[in-house]
Amino acid sequence: MTAEMSSSEARNHFAEVVGRAQHAGVSTVITSYGRRVAAVVPAEVLDLLEELEDRGLSRMAREAKADPGGTVDHATLLAEFVRH
């Protein structure tokens, strides 16, 4: 489940937002002038995102290492990851 609120609402109800993420698994999208700018998510969601990022970076590193054509700098590797 996902809720949405403005940054001022999130600031005024911060403990409630964190409590819903922690106890009910509710993610809250925070908006500024109607644009999504941040989110408070359950820790398990962040753990999963970090794991997926690590897997993707590891895969890209293996592919780059297997390429006999040369090296890939960190910025290029991250830019490629962001595109996927």
N, C-alpha and C positions, 0 to 999 in steps of 0.2 A: 504494500500500500504506500502511496506517496501523497503527501500534502504539499501545499504551496502557500507561501506568505511573503510579504514584503520584508525588506531588511529591518525596518522599524518595528514591525510586528514580531519578527524573530528576536530582536533585541529585547523587547518587552516581555516575551514569553520564553526566554532562553532555557530556563530549567525545564519547562514543559516540553519543549522541542527535543531536548536531550533525553528526557525521560521516555518520551514516545519512541525514540530511536533505540534506546537501551532495553526497554521492557516490552514494547509492542512491535518492534521491528519496523517502525514507520520511518521512511525517509522523508525529509522536508526540503523542498527546493526553495531557495531564497531568491527573491527577485529585487531588482532595483529599476525603477521606472518601467516596470513590466517586462524586463529582460532577465532571464535566468542567469544568475551570477555565481551561485554557490549551492552547496547542499550539506545537510547534516544527515549522515547515514549511519545505520548500525555498524559497529566495528567489524562484524562478519563480512559486510559488503566491501568495506575497505580492504580487509584481508584478501578477499577474492580478487579484487582489482589489482592489488599488488602482486599476487601470485600470477595472474594473467600477464601482467607487464613483465615480470621476471622471465616467464616462459617465452614470451615473444622476443625479448632481448637476447635470451640464450640461443633461441633458434636463429636469429639474425647473426649472432656472433659465430655460430657454427657454420652458417652459410658463407659468411665473409672469410672465415679461416680456411674453408674448403676451396675457395676461389684462388687459383694459383696466380691470378692477375695482379695481385698487390694487396695493399692494406686499405682499410677503411677507417677514417678518423671517427671519434666519438660523436661529434656533431652530425655528421652524415648518417651514422647509424641511428641516432635518435630521430632525426628528420624522417628517415625511412620508416621507422616504427610508428611515428605519429600518423603518417599517411595511411597505414594499414590499420 
